[in-house]
Amino acid sequence: MPLLVMKFGGTSVATLDRIRRAAKRVGREVANGYDVIVIVSAMSGETNKLVGFVEETGPFYDAREYDAVVSSGENVTAGLMALTLQEMEVPARSWQGWQVPLLTTDAHASARIEEIPTANLNAKFGEGMRVAVVAGFQGISPEGRITTLGRGGSDTTAVAFAAAFGAERCDIYTDVDGVYTTDPRITTKARKLDRIAFEEMLELASLGAKVLQTRSVELAMRYKVRLRVLSSFEEPSDDAGTLVCPEEEIMESNVVAGVAYSRDEAKMTLQSVEDRPGIAAAIFGPLAEAGVNVDMIVQNISDGGITDMTFSCPVGEVARAEKAMDDAKAAGDISFASLIADKDVAKVSIVGIGMRSHAGVAAKMFQTLRDEGVNIKVITTSEIKVSVLIDRKYMELAVQALHDAFELEKAA
Amino acid sequence: MPLLVMKFGGTSVATLDRIRRAAKRVGREVANGYDVIVIVSAMSGETNKLVGFVEETGPFYDAREYDAVVSSGENVTAGLMALTLQEMEVPARSWQGWQVPLLTTDAHASARIEEIPTANLNAKFGEGMRVAVVAGFQGISPEGRITTLGRGGSDTTAVAFAAAFGAERCDIYTDVDGVYTTDPRITTKARKLDRIAFEEMLELASLGAKVLQTRSVELAMRYKVRLRVLSSFEEPSDDAGTLVCPEEEIMESNVVAGVAYSRDEAKMTLQSVEDRPGIAAAIFGPLAEAGVNVDMIVQNISDGGITDMTFSCPVGEVARAEKAMDDAKAAGDISFASLIADKDVAKVSIVGIGMRSHAGVAAKMFQTLRDEGVNIKVITTSEIKVSVLIDRKYMELAVQALHDAFELEKAA
């Protein structure tokens, strides 16, 4: 029988009424002839409550016990979803991570999935089970202890199951109805995309569109799992949501798929750095060790062995970056005249696989921003994206202008 | 190293502060040189919340899913207790039922313990673990699904661990400070017992003294596990609580150990029953099938092949009993003139292993009640107990008078 994976996040299973609504969607796919693996999160608020308990026990807690406590929220939802499906006469049962088993590394609280043997679930599908309700976010370590997968773990669980069981599709039910050309709160012209390529979604996810966790998109891309993002609060329909898929499946597309932004960036400039081989490592090594997430890097042309080095990072990490640079200077590892932090910048990016075959996309972006009087502070590009750092006050204007310039309100 | 089992009920782990207090008691025993197995219940209120969720999904729920959901409360407490002990620098880890493993039958929601292999825990004790915190009330079925043990399951878990690991003692921490000669709310002369024999405790537990679950006392008696009942809200001391132990360990004891009562009883009389071989089976078979817990039974002397049959049951089961008898009469299985239900009776019992070697105990009980003008409706006796059914309005008077007559306020 063809198989679907359906994942419901915390807000989609927050109450028994919502669990019932989600179960109806599952029942609809079973009636359509699918076997279904349902991945559930904890009822919203539950995981935070459990994390709070753990943190209250002390500051340096054992991640193994953290996992044992925090994973229990998903177990509750899995059982309740199975019961609700049974009440609708859909043959269902719940599975905890260790029962599947979902085998992970022993990196507690942020474990990686190693393997999902399919024998146990397939045996039960063979005996007439139509729905396996799996507690998301959790697995079992080689030592037999419960692990959790860390941030975005339930999305990742869903994609991993879809890959292991060869599912036709992996539907991620959330509280937004799909992926948009940009944030609808910034321009009402934002349009929901019917399809988006994995590579585009990956750039959008890591650029701040909080629909899907980067990790789950990477996994979907690697195993070519077709992902659909859709809202559990809308009426079911066959073309609901956004399909994230290999680019071959997208016949026509705009050159630019979307405009992403990241509001709280900082631009850091090290002035009068001694330019010598290994200087980049001497700067960015200590920053990485200090936990500073450096994003864009620009080095000015050297003038007499002296240069300026500019990088961007989240504004919340400026203090850490300053301390790391001062320490490196004090230790004699680098020399610079001063470190200037500009905390009032934002990043705006255009993303699209069409850029690969279309010249002039970056130029059109720069021209659009110039026409609006927006000064560009830093530029970085990849094959399918162009990002610029600008003054934060122009961010919304820039997003709107780029959305208009590339006519993203129109479908291809 | 000598080993103790310590069990903390729901009120003893209701908050993180209380978990900390319980952990301190555990730490004290570790400092005394014991390895400890701690059995925990869910934080009070949690299990009821989860049961409520399950019941909301529908009236005929799958007991396997019920178990998967309801068992999660104990997992949370086990992890939090392990973390709290670690914070106090006591080497501890949590164990869920399937990790131990605690092997049970597949009678979900009321499973029986089959075996507790000791290898896993003992290996960790050998590696330096001093405390194993075990989630109570749960185990794993032969099919690998989570089971729960039903009412009193956590006490039973504790006793079973004490038996399997040859523990020196099993301490049951609860919200009362021990077993009393009678309910202190009925007479201020009620005295806490230092020791009580298993057989006595069993009679007291099943007669309504709600300190320990009958099932756990039976298990303790079978495996000679010394049980101590004590309060987690009192300062620790070596002679706290009540020790439930083999009668050989009780040097001196009163003839009567305690006076128990059960308030909500009903006395049912079948009048003019045809007295023939098999009539008792014809009456009590249907009652058992209807789920009526028949306690005392008295049959009058037969007069011309016609007799009266009297039995007692909880007052809440009277309607069921009436229906079962009417149905049996309609089916022609029994014949009787009428069924009279007296819903205003209570049961009062005296219990003590000393009765075996002392004559006249029952006579003294009857005389005491007569002197108070209390009419006895039904009497039953066993080797170590005498029970009477009386009008409910005399219940407190009867308990007080018997407590005085047998001088239970004085230690032996």
Interface residues (C-beta under 8 A of the other chain):
Chain A: L16 L50 F53 V54 E56 T57 G58 Y61 D62 R64 E65 Y66 A68 V69 S72 G73 N75 V76 A78 G79 L80 A82 L83 T84 Q86 E87 R93 S94 Q96 W98 Q99 G144 R145 I146
Chain B: L16 L50 F53 V54 E56 T57 G58 Y61 D62 R64 E65 Y66 A68 V69 S72 G73 N75 V76 A78 G79 L80 A82 L83 T84 Q86 E87 R93 S94 Q96 W98 Q99 G144 R145 I146
